[in-house]
Amino acid sequence: MNDASNQGISRIEARLAELGLALPAVAAPVAAYVPAVISGNHIYTSGQLPFVDGKLTASGKVGAAVSAEDAKALAAICAINAIAALKSVIGDLDRVTRIVKVVGFVASDPSFTGQPGVINGASELLGEVFGEAGIHARSAVGVSVLPLDSPVEVELIAEFQ
């Protein structure tokens, strides 16, 4: 393992860099809430949309305007944004001891039933980033519409020390 912690970079952020990923700035809330809160030794993130550079990267229903494959990639972006929200309240991502729960929402065409495959984008990314600590319980829910007509939204519950 490299000496990332000696250079002011957490082990998790070094892993993100190995994967070619960087944490974005935390997206500004689009309503009356905060991106994440701490309760005890858990962090609860608000639902994260697939914002890149402050812009929603796609819109529409999965299974109609958005393919399942594209939505899976969008779910991974949501997960990266959720990781940024985690960092915003605890400072050091190495303090995360477990991703406890992921809840993913998929704005679905009425005939689309592949919500679990879409939310795998978030789950797989969390596993790649956090390793064993990224294995979590999960819900993948189809909904008629999401804020700003986003195709996906992901929220996390994480444990930290």
LINBELUR-V101508 format. One record per helix or strand of 2 or more residues. SS is the DSSP state (hx for helix, st for strand). FROM is the first residue (numbers start at 1). TO is the last residue. Records with the same first field share a line. If there is no record, write none. Layout:
# LINBELUR-V101508
SS=FROM-TO / FROM-TO
This chain:
# LINBELUR-V101508
hx=4-7 / 11-18 / 68-90 / 93-95 / 115-134 / 147-149
st=36-39 / 42-45 / 51-52 / 55-56 / 96-108 / 137-143 / 152-160
